[in-house]
């Protein structure tokens, strides 16, 4: 690696045309009658109430499922027999109490954890609900001729409906609520009503609660020392203060997702990835994205590549010249980093020494239940919402994410807060989760259409500066991390990075979800991970075969990663200066900077 940059060939398209994506990725431009603005405003109003979820797709799914079931008498008989078997199991339990219950909640469903659910009559109510849930799971399995998307959507909607009707949500049917009401003399219900009124007012007004004591940004969270050494309208670049006498020659540039604030990677001191990396002798730079307003509605995906990733890379290589950079991308930041890296490989830009992708997808064909929210109707619905607002607000996205695990993320919390009267116990990650961000309208539309809906990046149809890019052009070593229970970037989808690259690649599968699996600091109890290395040019092994043949190891994956980074690190050198004032990169303010404070 020379650390030099080859000048890209000029684009054959004019600047007015080039957006980083083919024009068809933007919302279709059609000549519309002025009255259609009224239609868009009406749809935007509905979208605000539904969290941006279009009902058309679900109505179509129910129709498809119902019609196929209606002309499948054998399937109807099978479902009747399944219901009969479930009824017999319930009758056996009722006549022989104390036996093992025939139905058990899903691993992530904590609504029935209270011991009272194992006693009559509550056990029968619980088992009846789980039996109904089991029947619907069976009823919505794929049928011949039924579109798989419609089967999944039907199952999702049935599950959402059942969750509303769950006995755990009914104060007179939930033994935990009854016991707490008797114990407190009803004080729990009064306090729960106050919590509900507070949350409802907060939702209607869009106000946020201040960070609780002990969770102040810049003091308790995002508190690793450093300086903002570059700023444009899209991002600030933080350079962290070294903590070792010497550092690895090749610096690390971290690209977080703009769907979240960056300090998930610099949370509390004990679980801060940034602090850990600096303590291991790495020079670390971090992008902190702006929280866009309606005035920034026209920010594009290409803007995030050029004025985000590439501008940050230019600054890093100015401060630490003549050496390539180890780039790290998390979630959506990993996707844009992969796009930037493939573009650099195409154009002969050699400034990357390695690429790490954490819970980041490059192929979206198996993107999990999030795909339930994505078709042309859904995207158009979101575009109408963003057309009015200029952005998509994080609470509107958070509702979709929470609905995927509604049992735990919505209903368990609702019972705890509104019926048991318990305050939310603040944690660093819960404070971060409530510190929401927005997505600019144009960029989010391009992302949904070009990547999620049309999956262009791995289909050879994703163009940057008028020319298609390909992940197979990557030649630098890759380190890819998936998390076992990720419902945003399922690990088998993340694993497909192996399918579209030929370079040296290390893959890690770690315990936890999208955030908890990444925050896996050494000493965190109950952690394990799997790791394997694929040499450049090796044959592809599918995810299930890989899982079966790869041994689980106890502990955190961070040491394995930092060992890998050190092997690519270029040896130990003197600590570089903070910024480069003589080259226009003087420190602007202490970390965490100003953008992370934007409401």
Phi, psi and omega per residue, in radians:
X1 nan 2.309 -3.120
X2 -1.797 -0.315 -3.111
X3 1.328 0.156 3.114
X4 -1.623 2.773 -3.099
X5 -2.064 2.168 3.068
X6 -1.431 2.307 -3.107
X7 -1.179 2.192 -3.132
X8 -1.146 2.671 3.055
X9 -1.193 2.522 3.127
X10 -1.122 2.537 -3.140
X11 -1.229 2.473 3.092
X12 -1.290 -0.143 -3.123
X13 -1.746 2.680 3.113
X14 -1.293 2.721 -3.139
X15 -0.998 -0.518 -3.131
X16 -1.201 -0.431 -3.087
X17 -1.637 -0.661 -3.040
X18 -1.245 2.150 3.068
X19 -2.185 0.071 -3.084
X20 1.618 -0.181 3.114
X21 -2.489 2.689 3.002
X22 -0.983 2.589 -3.035
X23 -1.012 -0.476 -3.082
X24 -1.189 -0.225 3.103
X25 -1.228 -0.606 3.067
X26 -1.123 2.776 3.091
X27 -0.921 2.373 -3.111
X28 -0.913 2.248 3.141
X29 -1.579 1.932 -3.125
X30 -2.157 2.612 3.063
X31 -1.299 2.024 -3.052
X32 -2.038 2.526 3.018
X33 -1.180 2.498 -3.139
X34 -0.939 -0.507 -3.130
X35 -1.136 -0.348 -3.125
X36 -1.215 -0.296 3.000
X37 -1.087 -0.581 3.083
X38 -1.127 -0.699 3.100
X39 -1.083 -0.764 -3.120
X40 -1.137 -0.687 3.121
X41 -1.126 -0.677 3.127
X42 -1.160 -0.733 3.120
X43 -1.171 -0.629 3.105
X44 -1.103 -0.658 3.114
X45 -1.122 -0.735 3.093
X46 -1.143 -0.692 -3.121
X47 -1.102 -0.618 3.110
X48 -1.117 -0.647 -3.134
X49 -1.271 -0.570 -3.069
X50 -1.669 0.072 -3.101
X51 1.248 0.404 3.131
X52 1.458 0.163 -3.123
X53 -1.687 2.114 3.132
X54 -1.345 2.365 3.107
X55 -1.381 -0.314 -3.053
X56 -1.063 -0.734 -3.104
X57 -1.114 -0.649 -3.109
X58 -1.309 -0.628 3.060
X59 -1.099 -0.750 3.109
X60 -1.107 -0.682 3.137
X61 -1.124 -0.799 3.119
X62 -1.063 -0.700 -3.140
X63 -1.121 -0.779 3.141
X64 -1.091 -0.830 -3.140
X65 -1.091 -0.802 -3.093
X66 -1.120 -0.720 -3.128
X67 -1.166 -0.698 3.131
X68 -1.221 -0.639 3.100
X69 -1.186 -0.621 -3.108
X70 -1.116 -0.527 -3.140
X71 -1.834 0.473 3.100
X72 -2.256 1.318 -3.096
X73 -1.065 -0.552 3.102
X74 -1.132 -0.715 3.111
X75 -1.163 -0.657 3.096
X76 -1.075 -0.743 3.111
X77 -1.132 -0.701 3.110
X78 -1.056 -0.752 -3.139
X79 -1.189 -0.625 3.088
X80 -1.122 -0.722 3.108
X81 -1.147 -0.665 3.112
X82 -1.098 -0.747 3.111
X83 -1.133 -0.663 3.126
X84 -1.121 -0.764 3.122
X85 -1.097 -0.705 3.114
X86 -1.123 -0.705 3.125
X87 -1.108 -0.722 3.118
X88 -1.119 -0.658 3.089
X89 -1.108 -0.706 3.127
X90 -1.185 -0.678 3.121
X91 -1.146 -0.681 3.115
X92 -1.121 -0.681 3.118
X93 -1.173 -0.676 -3.123
X94 -1.178 -0.621 -3.108
X95 -1.510 -0.283 3.117
X96 -2.300 1.193 -3.105
X97 -1.087 2.649 -3.132
X98 1.739 -0.213 3.105
X99 -1.363 3.009 3.125
X100 -1.175 2.244 -3.140
X101 -1.136 2.435 -3.083
X102 -1.303 -0.375 -3.097
X103 -2.106 2.413 -3.129
X104 -2.193 2.572 3.099
X105 -1.154 2.799 3.045
X106 -1.159 2.720 -3.039
X107 -0.977 -0.562 -3.097
X108 -1.612 0.046 -3.102
X109 -1.654 1.907 -3.076
X110 -1.884 0.286 -3.108
X111 -1.193 -0.424 -3.031
X112 -2.002 0.509 -3.119
X113 -1.275 -0.481 -3.089
X114 -1.084 2.433 -3.076
X115 -1.079 -0.391 3.140
X116 -1.085 -0.410 3.138
X117 -1.237 -0.203 3.120
X118 -1.638 0.091 -3.119
X119 -2.012 2.610 3.090
X120 -1.267 2.625 -0.027
X121 -1.527 -0.002 -3.019
X122 -1.123 -0.560 -3.135
X123 -1.088 -0.671 -3.132
X124 -1.193 -0.661 3.101
X125 -1.138 -0.730 3.107
X126 -1.104 -0.827 -3.107
X127 -1.158 -0.622 3.077
X128 -1.099 -0.723 3.108
X129 -1.142 -0.792 -3.125
X130 -1.155 -0.573 3.077
X131 -1.136 -0.721 3.104
X132 -1.142 -0.705 3.092
X133 -1.084 -0.745 3.113
X134 -1.084 -0.715 -3.137
X135 -1.112 -0.763 -3.126
X136 -1.186 -0.603 3.046
X137 -1.057 -0.694 3.123
X138 -1.254 -0.698 -3.083
X139 -1.166 -0.461 -3.097
X140 -1.758 0.282 2.988
X141 -1.195 2.735 -3.081
X142 -0.987 2.441 3.019
X143 -2.037 2.713 3.109
X144 -1.038 2.165 3.129
X145 1.605 -0.339 3.141
X146 -1.404 2.262 3.103
X147 -1.094 2.360 -3.094
X148 -1.071 -0.633 3.110
X149 -1.079 -0.688 -3.137
X150 -1.215 -0.628 3.077
X151 -1.095 -0.770 -3.135
X152 -1.165 -0.699 3.136
X153 -1.167 -0.672 3.099
X154 -1.114 -0.741 3.104
X155 -1.093 -0.750 -3.133
X156 -1.069 -0.820 -3.106
X157 -1.170 -0.674 3.084
X158 -1.085 -0.708 3.139
X159 -1.139 -0.716 3.114
X160 -1.098 -0.712 3.136
X161 -1.139 -0.789 3.123
X162 -1.087 -0.649 -3.136
X163 -1.082 -0.611 3.094
X164 -1.136 -0.653 -3.049
X165 -1.556 0.015 -3.085
X166 -0.987 2.416 3.095
X167 -1.077 -0.366 3.116
X168 -1.159 -0.358 3.136
X169 -1.553 -0.103 -3.063
X170 -1.778 2.056 -3.084
X171 -0.977 -0.580 -3.105
X172 -1.459 -0.126 -3.127
X173 -1.979 -0.117 -3.077
X174 -1.763 1.995 -3.069
X175 -1.111 -0.532 3.140
X176 -1.181 -0.735 3.118
X177 -1.155 -0.747 3.135
X178 -1.070 -0.803 -3.130
X179 -1.102 -0.721 -3.131
X180 -1.214 -0.633 3.117
X181 -1.139 -0.756 3.105
X182 -1.127 -0.753 -3.086
X183 -1.135 -0.720 -3.056
X184 -1.695 -0.002 -3.117
X185 1.192 0.472 3.106
X186 1.582 -0.003 -3.129
X187 -1.088 -0.564 3.131
X188 -1.055 -0.673 -3.133
X189 -1.226 -0.663 3.103
X190 -1.145 -0.760 3.123
X191 -1.189 -0.635 3.086
X192 -1.120 -0.679 3.100
X193 -1.103 -0.675 3.096
X194 -1.139 -0.711 3.094
X195 -1.085 -0.737 -3.127
X196 -1.107 -0.767 3.138
X197 -1.099 -0.713 3.122
X198 -1.102 -0.806 -3.109
X199 -1.183 -0.670 3.133
X200 -1.121 -0.768 3.119
X201 -1.114 -0.703 3.132
X202 -1.112 -0.688 3.129
X203 -1.173 -0.741 -3.096
X204 -1.208 -0.624 -3.087
X205 -1.609 -0.272 -3.103
X206 1.320 0.214 3.133
X207 -1.375 2.767 3.115
X208 -2.112 2.598 3.021
X209 -1.293 2.488 3.053
X210 -1.135 2.708 3.118
X211 -1.059 2.352 -3.130
X212 -1.187 2.839 3.128
X213 -1.003 2.335 -3.130
X214 1.584 0.050 -3.120
X215 -2.346 0.699 -3.130
X216 -1.435 2.322 3.122
X217 -1.204 2.305 -3.111
X218 1.584 -0.286 3.117
X219 -1.999 -0.913 -3.138
X220 -1.846 -0.606 3.094
X221 -2.032 2.684 -3.114
X222 0.897 0.819 -2.984
X223 -1.963 0.194 3.046
X224 -1.177 2.251 -3.065
X225 -1.080 2.483 3.103
X226 3.119 -3.059 -3.128
X227 -2.383 2.494 2.944
X228 -1.347 2.094 -3.067
X229 -1.966 -0.032 3.107
X230 -2.747 2.531 3.108
X231 -2.623 2.358 2.882
X232 -2.278 -2.932 -3.073
X233 -1.253 -0.249 -3.033
X234 -1.801 -0.524 -3.055
X235 -2.766 2.785 2.912
X236 -1.929 2.585 3.099
X237 -1.992 2.127 -3.132
X238 -1.755 2.330 2.962
X239 -1.939 2.164 -3.054
X240 -1.532 2.557 -3.109
X241 -1.208 2.254 3.132
X242 -1.076 2.638 -3.140
X243 -2.178 0.181 3.127
X244 -2.297 2.713 -3.112
X245 -1.075 -0.630 3.071
X246 -2.251 2.816 -3.102
X247 -2.310 2.808 3.022
X248 -1.155 2.445 -2.993
X249 -1.071 -0.657 -3.042
X250 -1.599 2.089 -3.097
X251 -1.302 2.868 3.107
X252 -1.916 2.276 3.031
X253 -1.990 2.102 -3.125
X254 -1.794 2.252 3.116
X255 -1.946 1.728 3.103
X256 -1.400 2.957 3.063
X257 -1.330 2.538 3.076
X258 -1.522 0.046 3.014
X259 -1.409 -0.109 -3.121
X260 -2.536 2.770 3.052
X261 -1.392 2.544 -2.914
X262 -1.069 -0.401 -2.921
X263 -1.323 0.126 2.883
X264 -1.023 -0.453 3.127
X265 -1.661 -0.013 3.048
X266 -2.457 1.075 -3.000
X267 -1.411 -2.092 3.052
X268 -1.308 2.712 -3.110
X269 -0.945 -0.617 -3.069
X270 -1.312 -0.337 3.136
X271 -2.197 0.379 3.140
X272 -1.399 2.098 3.068
X273 -1.151 -0.673 3.132
X274 -1.063 -0.863 -3.129
X275 -1.052 -0.675 3.127
X276 -1.116 -0.779 -3.130
X277 -1.126 -0.768 3.132
X278 -1.103 -0.686 3.116
X279 -1.170 -0.359 3.100
X280 -1.583 0.133 3.040
X281 1.580 0.445 3.109
X282 -1.841 2.517 2.967
X283 -1.493 2.059 -2.963
X284 -2.044 2.303 3.017
X285 -2.050 2.521 -3.111
X286 -2.349 2.308 2.997
X287 -1.434 2.322 3.008
X288 -2.054 1.919 -3.032
X289 -1.344 2.644 2.997
X290 -1.222 2.720 3.015
X291 -1.700 1.707 -2.906
X292 -1.140 2.607 3.067
X293 -1.872 -3.119 -3.141
X294 -1.107 -0.455 3.116
X295 -1.185 -0.304 -3.127
X296 -1.846 0.479 -3.088
X297 -1.075 -0.435 -3.054
X298 -1.635 0.120 3.004
X299 -1.026 2.340 -3.059
X300 -1.930 2.949 3.051
X301 -1.060 -0.599 3.102
X302 -1.176 -0.603 3.066
X303 -1.065 -0.716 3.124
X304 -1.155 -0.517 3.078
X305 -1.315 -0.885 -2.999
X306 -1.368 -0.883 -3.069
X307 -1.579 0.000 3.040
X308 -1.900 -1.452 -3.041
X309 -1.082 -0.871 -3.045
X310 -1.255 -0.636 3.086
X311 -1.121 -0.707 3.096
X312 -1.120 -0.743 3.132
X313 -1.104 -0.678 3.084
X314 -1.055 -0.739 -3.128
X315 -1.176 -0.749 -3.129
X316 -1.083 -0.769 -3.108
X317 -1.308 -0.247 2.990
X318 -1.350 -0.722 -3.131
X319 -1.308 -0.701 3.117
X320 -2.077 1.406 -3.015
X321 -1.367 2.877 2.987
X322 1.105 0.462 3.045
X323 -2.635 2.462 -3.142
X324 -1.298 2.914 -2.985
X325 -1.947 2.508 3.011
X326 -1.648 1.944 -3.042
X327 -1.697 2.435 -3.119
X328 -2.248 2.265 3.111
X329 -2.215 2.384 -3.115
X330 -2.029 2.246 3.059
X331 1.019 -2.224 -3.139
X332 -1.096 -0.503 3.039
X333 -1.107 -0.554 3.070
X334 -1.220 -0.617 3.107
X335 -1.144 -0.818 -3.141
X336 -1.206 -0.529 3.067
X337 -1.156 -0.717 3.099
X338 -1.085 -0.697 3.091
X339 -1.107 -0.794 -3.137
X340 -1.121 -0.745 -3.121
X341 -1.133 -0.713 3.115
X342 -1.152 -0.650 3.086
X343 -1.140 -0.745 3.100
X344 -1.088 -0.731 3.120
X345 -1.090 -0.713 3.116
X346 -1.096 -0.665 -3.028
X347 -1.637 0.067 3.109
X348 1.326 0.417 3.101
X349 -1.522 1.967 -2.982
X350 -1.758 0.473 -3.020
X351 -1.501 0.097 3.081
X352 -1.879 2.343 3.057
X353 -1.678 -0.531 3.119
X354 -2.821 2.871 3.092
X355 -2.337 2.258 3.024
X356 -1.979 2.250 3.119
X357 -2.046 2.011 -3.095
X358 -1.861 2.024 3.138
X359 0.842 0.775 -3.072
X360 -2.093 2.378 -3.128
X361 -1.801 2.473 2.972
X362 -1.993 -0.296 3.069
X363 -2.173 2.373 -2.999
X364 -2.055 0.303 3.133
X365 -1.215 -0.462 -3.134
X366 -2.181 0.877 -3.041
X367 -1.462 0.294 3.019
X368 1.332 -2.763 -3.013
X369 -1.234 -0.220 3.025
X370 -1.062 -0.489 3.115
X371 -1.136 -0.326 3.076
X372 -1.069 -0.426 -3.102
X373 -1.657 0.074 -3.007
X374 -2.150 1.889 2.837
X375 -2.644 -3.088 -3.066
X376 -1.031 -0.693 3.121
X377 -1.117 -0.768 -3.117
X378 -1.123 -0.795 -3.099
X379 -1.135 -0.743 3.111
X380 -1.086 -0.651 3.112
X381 -1.090 -0.797 3.111
X382 -1.153 -0.651 3.127
X383 -1.111 -0.650 3.080
X384 -1.142 -0.679 3.097
X385 -1.120 -0.787 -3.130
X386 -1.255 -0.505 3.087
X387 -1.030 -0.668 -3.136
X388 -1.382 -0.750 -3.053
X389 -1.494 -0.571 -3.009
X390 1.601 -0.107 -3.128
X391 -2.817 2.922 2.958
X392 -1.886 2.160 -3.090
X393 -1.428 2.593 -3.100
X394 -1.024 -0.718 3.104
X395 -0.976 -0.584 3.113
X396 -1.198 -0.600 3.062
X397 -1.328 -0.658 -3.081
X398 -1.076 -0.584 3.129
X399 -1.112 -0.672 3.105
X400 -1.162 -0.756 3.122
X401 -1.098 -0.749 -3.104
X402 -1.183 -0.594 -3.111
X403 -1.096 -0.484 3.137
X404 -1.122 -0.586 3.080
X405 -2.150 0.923 -3.035
X406 -1.065 -0.569 -3.106
X407 -0.947 -0.776 -3.042
X408 -1.702 -0.757 -2.993
X409 -1.400 -0.387 -3.134
X410 -1.963 -1.037 -2.936
X411 -1.338 -0.691 3.107
X412 -1.067 -0.774 3.122
X413 -1.134 -0.710 -3.129
X414 -1.072 -0.754 3.121
X415 -1.109 -0.791 -3.136
X416 -1.058 -0.729 -3.000
X417 -1.498 -0.699 -2.982
X418 -1.726 -0.451 -3.141
X419 -1.884 -0.555 3.093
X420 -1.649 -0.174 3.041
X421 1.219 0.434 -3.075
X422 -1.661 2.347 3.066
X423 -1.226 2.580 2.998
X424 -1.143 2.265 3.087
X425 -1.422 2.051 -3.084
X426 -1.182 2.454 2.992
X427 -2.337 2.881 -3.138
X428 -1.056 -0.699 -3.089
X429 -1.304 -0.535 3.091
X430 -1.228 -0.616 3.063
X431 -1.129 -0.752 3.097
X432 -1.090 -0.746 -3.130
X433 -1.067 -0.588 -3.131
X434 -1.417 -0.189 -3.139
X435 -1.535 1.322 -2.882
X436 -1.370 2.803 3.115
X437 -2.227 3.032 -3.134
X438 -2.076 2.852 3.106
X439 -2.131 2.145 -3.138
X440 -1.086 2.534 -2.958
X441 -1.017 -0.883 -3.047
X442 -1.153 -0.808 -3.134
X443 -1.053 -0.770 -3.078
X444 -1.173 -0.650 3.091
X445 -1.123 -0.746 3.112
X446 -1.105 -0.733 3.136
X447 -1.090 -0.821 -3.117
X448 -1.130 -0.749 -3.092
X449 -1.325 -0.886 -3.004
X450 -1.288 -0.596 -3.064
X451 -1.822 -1.058 -3.078
X452 -1.185 -0.912 -2.991
X453 -1.339 -0.757 -3.044
X454 -1.877 -0.135 3.034
X455 0.865 0.860 -2.986
X456 -1.313 -0.480 -3.004
X457 -1.090 -0.750 -3.135
X458 -1.651 -0.024 3.105
X459 -1.663 0.035 3.133
X460 1.294 0.478 -3.095
X461 -2.257 0.370 3.134
X462 -1.832 2.038 -3.054
X463 -1.869 2.424 3.000
X464 -2.137 2.219 -3.093
X465 0.942 0.695 3.021
X466 1.449 -0.005 -3.130
X467 -2.287 2.481 -3.071
X468 -1.211 2.508 3.055
X469 -1.923 2.808 -3.139
X470 -2.464 2.298 3.127
X471 -1.129 -0.450 -3.130
X472 -1.163 -0.227 3.081
X473 -1.286 -0.269 -3.119
X474 -1.141 2.305 3.113
X475 -2.111 -0.177 -3.140
X476 -1.366 2.707 3.117
X477 -1.101 2.482 3.123
X478 -1.989 2.504 2.991
X479 -2.210 2.023 -2.999
X480 -2.086 2.275 -3.117
X481 -2.079 2.229 2.965
X482 -2.022 2.748 3.138
X483 -2.105 2.476 -2.909
X484 -1.041 -0.717 -3.034
X485 -1.961 0.501 -3.115
X486 -1.219 2.102 3.097
X487 -1.775 0.050 3.075
X488 -1.796 -0.798 3.060
X489 -2.228 1.423 -3.082
X490 -0.928 2.484 -2.977
X491 -1.106 -0.550 3.115
X492 -1.189 -0.509 3.048
X493 -1.252 -0.747 3.082
X494 -1.092 -0.673 -3.120
X495 -1.039 -0.470 -3.078
X496 -1.151 -0.139 2.981
X497 -0.954 -0.567 3.100
X498 -1.097 -0.538 -3.048
X499 -1.298 -0.429 -3.005
X500 -1.985 0.174 3.087
X501 -2.286 2.707 3.123
X502 -2.016 -0.120 -3.000
X503 -1.362 3.033 3.059
X504 -1.029 2.237 -3.029
X505 -2.485 2.278 3.009
X506 -1.912 2.237 -3.115
X507 -2.040 2.347 3.113
X508 -2.137 2.333 2.968
X509 -2.032 2.098 -3.034
X510 -2.095 2.701 3.113
X511 -1.149 2.487 3.049
X512 2.076 -3.091 -3.137
X513 -1.806 -2.804 -3.010
X514 -1.042 -0.663 3.121
X515 -1.768 -0.817 -3.057
X516 -1.146 -0.534 3.112
X517 -1.234 -0.547 3.109
X518 -1.358 -0.690 3.084
X519 -1.406 1.420 -3.032
X520 -2.274 1.037 -3.056
X521 -1.139 2.640 3.071
X522 -0.974 2.411 -3.096
X523 1.654 -0.192 3.094
X524 -1.217 2.075 -3.022
X525 -1.212 2.623 3.033
X526 1.316 0.244 -3.103
X527 -1.583 2.637 2.987
X528 -2.667 2.895 3.133
X529 -2.752 2.821 3.011
X530 -2.088 2.492 -3.135
X531 -2.485 2.487 3.073
X532 -2.587 2.783 -3.119
X533 -2.099 2.282 3.038
X534 -1.960 1.992 3.102
X535 -1.119 2.757 3.106
X536 -1.009 2.306 3.086
X537 1.447 0.025 -3.124
X538 -1.240 2.800 3.134
X539 -1.223 2.676 -3.135
X540 -1.370 2.411 3.030
X541 -2.087 2.242 -3.106
X542 -1.148 2.815 -3.039
X543 -1.103 -0.688 -3.115
X544 -1.205 -0.714 3.084
X545 -1.137 -0.705 3.112
X546 -1.074 -0.757 -3.125
X547 -1.088 -0.709 -3.096
X548 -1.190 -0.534 -3.029
X549 -1.764 -0.058 -3.083
X550 -1.839 2.144 -3.061
X551 -1.323 2.461 3.076
X552 -1.392 2.424 3.114
X553 -2.054 2.468 3.115
X554 -1.332 2.659 3.032
X555 1.773 -2.959 -3.086
X556 -1.503 2.583 3.070
X557 -1.471 -0.172 -3.085
X558 -1.028 -0.796 3.132
X559 -1.050 -0.671 3.104
X560 -1.096 -0.654 3.137
X561 -1.214 -0.802 -3.115
X562 -1.180 -0.524 3.018
X563 -1.101 -0.731 3.115
X564 -1.135 -0.779 3.108
X565 -1.069 -0.706 3.141
X566 -1.119 -0.631 3.121
X567 -1.146 -0.468 3.089
X568 -1.687 0.038 -2.891
X569 -1.381 -0.200 3.070
X570 1.423 0.277 3.116
X571 1.478 2.985 -3.095
X572 -1.598 2.451 -3.114
X573 -2.439 3.101 3.063
X574 -1.106 2.657 3.121
X575 -1.180 2.236 3.122
X576 -1.286 2.788 3.088
X577 -1.212 2.762 3.026
X578 -1.440 2.006 -3.095
X579 1.294 -3.070 3.107
X580 -2.577 1.353 -3.062
X581 -0.971 -0.630 -3.115
X582 -1.203 -0.249 3.111
X583 -2.052 0.412 3.025
X584 1.462 0.292 -3.123
X585 -2.176 1.014 3.099
X586 -1.320 2.545 3.051
X587 -0.967 2.345 -3.061
X588 -1.749 -0.668 3.134
X589 -2.957 2.829 3.126
X590 -1.174 2.673 2.989
X591 -1.113 2.576 0.227
X592 -1.567 0.156 3.114
X593 1.511 -2.990 -3.064
X594 -1.739 -0.531 -3.057
X595 -1.133 -0.604 -3.115
X596 -1.188 -0.313 3.133
X597 -1.539 -0.134 -3.093
X598 -1.117 2.311 3.132
X599 -1.291 nan nan
